[in-house]
Amino acid sequence: MKGVAILGSTGSIGRSALEVIRSNPGRFKVVTLAAGSNIALLKEQVEEFKPAFVSVLNKEAASVLKKSLPVPAGAGVEGAELAASYEGVDVVISAISGAAGLLPTLAAIRAGKEVALANKETLVAAGPLVMEEAKKRGVRIIPVDSEHSAIFQSLAGNRRQDLRRIILTASGGPFLNRPVGGLDSVTPEEALRHPKWSMGKKISIDSATLMNKGLEVIEASHLFGLPGERISVIIHPQAVVHSMVEYADGSIISQMSVPDMKGPIAYALSFPERIAGVTPPLNLSGLKLDFTEPDLKRFPCLALAFEALAAGGTAPAALNAADEAAVEMFLKGRIPFTGIYRVISEVMGGYISRPIKTIADVLEADRTARQAAQSVKCLS
Ligand SMILES: NC(=O)c1ccc[n+]([C@@H]2O[C@H](COP(=O)([O-])OP(=O)(O)OC[C@H]3O[C@@H](n4cnc5c(N)ncnc54)[C@H](OP(=O)(O)O)[C@@H]3O)[C@@H](O)[C@H]2O)c1
């Protein structure tokens, strides 16, 4: 039986992961859970899955939890790091949202735990360090992001030297067909309403700007060791082809399934086995598949991500931090939807990327970019 840690257990990925575990009681055992501030849901999860240790965002929440449940509870980054490295954990599902997922994921790798990676920000911000650490410790990182899972599956059994490029699909989000001039008046509620996926707030807004795809390009670059020039993005509104790999002979191999995150989560947990019946079968009859190039006037954030990847060093960490700050400002009504791009491009315009030598370089880039985003003047 595999011992599982879930970082971000109360979120969209965390809840889907627990559904997979609930349906496969003989295969997986929850050893630790880490969440933010949704204590009510965490309590329910503790009662059902009986983990050996839990962690929450702060000490006050941890003491509330300890009073009502007989489970050791930690708090903050250290608590999440302990949850990630706890004895008996074989695989860590890294599903905290944002750059907050970086240090706990790194702790899992340093403790030699296999990582099922949903938190793309870990590789966006600190890709070279994280991949090097995983290599040094012989730790396997299996992607949970549906696109990266599709590429991982499409690469299997093929020779690396035959690979030409990888192609990430993007559904295009809720504003694929909205006139570009009307994007200024988009509300957070509209932007959160993704047509294909039900996800957390940050990734939903990133999907509406296509920054999510940009972050995935950077994630893919580190995960599969490819430069930006060998990574393409294509709009595919049906979200059935989860991504593709093109080989030297012109063959394209893709992975298809219904859009349900339980599929890639279960695959990452059980690899190389496949768990029967995790998602309903895809009905191919009458299925229409459309593919179009992304319009960079509509989705300028995508270009910013390719630029940050090309710049390397701390640039992707700064891009991610500026994006997190801008998304939060949009959700709080401080800036319009189109202000998200303006804030990030202002922070990244003239940004001087520095080499990443240690994790401190990444954290400093994250901190200064967040600060810079808050002081952008062009917002109203
Ligand atoms: N959702 C998807 O379909 C999907 C697909 C591919 C990749 N991903 C990636 O997976 C990650 C999670 O996405 P999501 O949609 O599941 O997000 P979400 O629904 O917002 O959940 C985020 C989780 O992280 C916890 N959390 C937030 N900040 C924390 C902190 N500082 N310390 C500890 N826990 C913290 C939250 O706890 P509380 O709720 O208790 O505060 C919650 O459990 C993101 O990196 C996203 O890009 C998601």
The ligand as a Gaussian input file, in Angstrom:
#p B3LYP/6-31G(d) Opt

LIG

0 1
 N       -7.386000      22.500000     -10.316000
 C       -6.896000      21.923000     -11.394000
 O       -7.639000      21.337000     -12.181000
 C       -5.414000      21.975000     -11.672000
 C       -4.933000      21.385000     -12.838000
 C       -3.563000      21.382000     -13.066000
 C       -2.695000      21.958000     -12.159000
 N       -3.188000      22.545000     -11.050000
 C       -2.245000      23.182000     -10.119000
 O       -2.434000      22.607000      -8.835000
 C       -2.226000      23.582000      -7.824000
 C       -3.480000      23.672000      -6.963000
 O       -4.560000      24.101000      -7.765000
 P       -6.062000      24.039000      -7.237000
 O       -6.910000      24.400000      -8.389000
 O       -6.286000      22.743000      -6.524000
 O       -6.039000      25.247000      -6.185000
 P       -7.087000      25.550000      -5.017000
 O       -8.379000      24.880000      -5.263000
 O       -7.073000      27.023000      -4.813000
 O       -6.421000      24.819000      -3.752000
 C       -5.227000      25.283000      -3.197000
 C       -4.876000      24.462000      -1.989000
 O       -3.665000      24.985000      -1.426000
 C       -3.917000      25.336000      -0.042000
 N       -3.043000      26.451000       0.262000
 C       -3.030000      27.677000      -0.322000
 N       -2.029000      28.415000       0.202000
 C       -1.412000      27.628000       1.124000
 C       -0.300000      27.810000       1.990000
 N        0.371000      28.968000       2.041000
 N        0.064000      26.765000       2.789000
 C       -0.604000      25.600000       2.764000
 N       -1.668000      25.369000       1.955000
 C       -2.051000      26.371000       1.153000
 C       -5.397000      25.660000       0.023000
 O       -5.860000      25.541000       1.362000
 P       -7.230000      26.218000       1.908000
 O       -8.244000      26.090000       0.822000
 O       -7.509000      25.358000       3.098000
 O       -6.942000      27.623000       2.270000
 C       -5.936000      24.540000      -0.871000
 O       -5.917000      23.322000      -0.178000
 C       -1.892000      24.893000      -8.552000
 O       -0.506000      25.024000      -8.628000
 C       -2.470000      24.687000      -9.943000
 O       -1.787000      25.405000     -10.942000
 C       -4.523000      22.569000     -10.783000

